[in-house]
């Protein structure tokens, strides 16, 4: 009788164990991905192996624009998404990508604290549970030639990665071209784009020194990635394992904000060491960009 009971309990434990897939759009070495891998490890340890999360980096499971719909539809349990990618669905997601609204980590955190309750509510109404968000380092301008004013940008083919950057390009007289992070080197090499605004970390990930000469440290905005989970997947967990997941998410968020700040200076130093000119933008260029930001 005792052996039968032990066997039943063992089978029950095995039956309750789950392996989830998580789609992320960025490369394995990126600090966002590394943070997620640590998060997955902590979840597995905290649940005693009842929940294992397999992380699929670099858009290998779904292209970036398809990740959030795939989570919502149950095609994948979890995903990481740039928040501002959803700006066309709700302007709330665009706030952290408007130029010069929040340019320091302190300002970015205050903005996030204001955003988060409404983001959670909006996603919940669509079957998605918000877990946490981590910022990118402040965004800078990459070009092949010098830029002293906004006039120098006119006519350039510009890499857009969300509605805000597409709108920015249009207001500056550039031609926006949608290019995902994984495709940046090829887009520059083939002349599809000639300039981009992105973080120094993305510049290192894409080896920007191979195709751009200048990095203008604009600190224009601090966008965030969010990690989300499908509601049905979340509700399939026991209360104990849900709490373990949420606690791991809280640690990942704090760790991610710290990593972002650490990576900013390190990445800028790498760009310079690789031969790029790290340039302080001219007052005229900053004035032009801030004027456009007010329009947005």
Order of alpha helices (4+ residues) and beta strands (2+ residues): alpha-beta-alpha-beta-alpha-beta-alpha-beta-beta-beta-alpha-beta-alpha-beta-alpha-beta-beta-alpha-alpha-beta-alpha
